[in-house]
Amino acid sequence: MLSFEHQFATLPEPLWMACQPTPVNQPTLIVFNQRLAETLGMEVKPDDATLAQWFSGNQLPPGAESRALGYAGHQFGNFVPQLGDGRALLLGEVIDQHGIRRDVQLKGSGRTPFSRGGDGRSPLGPVLREYLVSEFMAAMGVPTTRALAAVSTGERVVRQLPEPGAVFTRVASSHLRVGTFQFAAVRRDEAALKALADHVIARHYPEAASADDPYLALLEAVVARQAALVARWMSLGFIHGVMNTDNCSIAGETIDYGPCAFMEQFDPQKVFSSIDQGKRYAFDNQPAIAQWNLARFAETLLPLMREEGDTVVEQATDAIRHFEYLFDVEQCRLHADKLGLAPESDQADPLMKALKSQMHQGRMDMTATFDALTHYASTSSELHKEALLALTTQPNELAAWLDQWQAAQLASQGSERLDAMRRANPVVIPRNHRIQEVIDAAYEGDFAPFHTLLAAVTQPFDESAEARRLAAPATENEQVLRTFCGT
């Protein structure tokens, strides 16, 4: 059994509203993350029928109390004062084996007071996508929400067409967002805002409590986590798709995998989201957007900070500007790892910049390029060099880059560098066309491809023949260029 607590419910009620899940017709368990459940304290696994009842919302797990959380948000730059959990319910919090408090939340469990006319449901496709991508991110060590369960509902959800429905169970350090603070701030409810900030400090940033200005320290800590997080996204070619302030986690985790995807053929302005017509959240824009979101967070904290007037604005502005430095430091470290160079190498950034140009101009697949480069680094064989050069339409230019890279790598010899390089460069990622294959099969009632892909992306460095098959980039006919959030 999970041992639920309800610390969030001690906060003022405008930040949450009690609400019951809407039962579904025929809940059937698709997948249950037993390993994650054990870390959350579930020592004995209930039978599949019981799990299906719990994680569809038909019957709440013992001790759970369902609540929809309120938040506001800037959606594509436009402020909406009330959004909130329109199709999600927090069941409560559990303390995991490491002593960390974790939220457990149902997603797609029916209408809430924040549904804004929506049906509160989720199609099966987005549930499978979030399960696969979030578990891959966890396997790569990227801070992320986790997937605990997916349950089919036996009902249809109407979007563009009727689709099978599902409920997703998500685990997070918390579901608090920049938009949660905006929700309190726009109501000019300073008591609720202070209670929220104190809750976040106690839960996520206890070191801030002893600072001269705890709320400035909170801002600085959130900035640091977001800078590190987005640097990790960029190193894997991850494109979030909807970096609204309501999708910006205060805990510094990747949250709300809607129309997300991973870069294949490298393009710094790549967009997958069907709704991002202006490319606001294109790949290369993500650091600047994260910084913009954090500026909105800073605005909500100003009334709580110790200083006033111009002084407090200058302090907050300095904290936001520090994002760029922190991001650059983390990105430089990641660049060194991906290229197999020493952390102190001054060649990592210029070489990475030049390689990105090569990948863009040579129409190279990002993940395949770094995988091939890792193989070449470990063997220096002509065969692996030829395999790498075969990935580009400009082999002469890439060969010249390789000469510069090898010269820099000579100063970084050591097995630990090759180990770091492999850990930074996965073989398998959840490629868009593979996810679409999984969704298409699942819509026909076949979940075997889902389980096969899940096994692969949670072992992203596997070199087996099956892993290599799933790692192959999409052909022209297989490419999926648009993704959808499912709301």
Stockholm file with secondary structure:
# STOCKHOLM 1.0

chainA/1-487         MLSFEHQFATLPEPLWMACQPTPVNQPTLIVFNQRLAETLGMEVKPDDATLAQWFSGNQLPPGAESRALGYAGHQFGNFVPQLGDGRALLLGEVIDQHGIRRDVQLKGSGRTPFSRGGDGRSPLGPVLREYLVSEFMAAMGVPTTRALAAVSTGERVVRQLPEPGAVFTRVASSHLRVGTFQFAAVRRDEAALKALADHVIARHYPEAASADDPYLALLEAVVARQAALVARWMSLGFIHGVMNTDNCSIAGETIDYGPCAFMEQFDPQKVFSSIDQGKRYAFDNQPAIAQWNLARFAETLLPLMREEGDTVVEQATDAIRHFEYLFDVEQCRLHADKLGLAPESDQADPLMKALKSQMHQGRMDMTATFDALTHYASTSSELHKEALLALTTQPNELAAWLDQWQAAQLASQGSERLDAMRRANPVVIPRNHRIQEVIDAAYEGDFAPFHTLLAAVTQPFDESAEARRLAAPATENEQVLRTFCGT
#=GR chainA/1-487 SS CCCCBCSGGGSCGGGEEECCCCCCSCCEEEEECHHHHHHTTCCSCCCHHHHHHHTTTSSCCTTCCCEEECCCEEETTEEESCCCCSSEEEEEEEECTTSCEEEEEEESBCCCTTCTTCCCBEEHHHHHHHHHHHHHHHHTTCCBCEEEEEEEEEEEEESSSEEEEEEEEEEESCCCBHHHHHHHHHTTCHHHHHHHHHHHHHHHCGGGGGSSSHHHHHHHHHHHHHHHHHHHHHHHTEECSCCCGGGCBTTSCBCCCSSCEECSBCCTTCCCBTTCTTCTTCGGGHHHHHHHHHHHHHHHHGGGSSSCHHHHHHHHHHHHHHHHHHHHHHHHHHHHHHHTCCTTCSSHHHHHHHHHHHHHHTTCBHHHHHHHHHHHHHHCCHHHHHHHHTTCSCHHHHHHHHHHHHHHHGGGCSHHHHHHHHHHSCSCCCCHHHHHHHHHHHHTTCCHHHHHHHHHHTSTTCCSHHHHHHHSCCCTTTCCCCBCCCC
#=GC SS_cons         CCCCBCSGGGSCGGGEEECCCCCCSCCEEEEECHHHHHHTTCCSCCCHHHHHHHTTTSSCCTTCCCEEECCCEEETTEEESCCCCSSEEEEEEEECTTSCEEEEEEESBCCCTTCTTCCCBEEHHHHHHHHHHHHHHHHTTCCBCEEEEEEEEEEEEESSSEEEEEEEEEEESCCCBHHHHHHHHHTTCHHHHHHHHHHHHHHHCGGGGGSSSHHHHHHHHHHHHHHHHHHHHHHHTEECSCCCGGGCBTTSCBCCCSSCEECSBCCTTCCCBTTCTTCTTCGGGHHHHHHHHHHHHHHHHGGGSSSCHHHHHHHHHHHHHHHHHHHHHHHHHHHHHHHTCCTTCSSHHHHHHHHHHHHHHTTCBHHHHHHHHHHHHHHCCHHHHHHHHTTCSCHHHHHHHHHHHHHHHGGGCSHHHHHHHHHHSCSCCCCHHHHHHHHHHHHTTCCHHHHHHHHHHTSTTCCSHHHHHHHSCCCTTTCCCCBCCCC
//
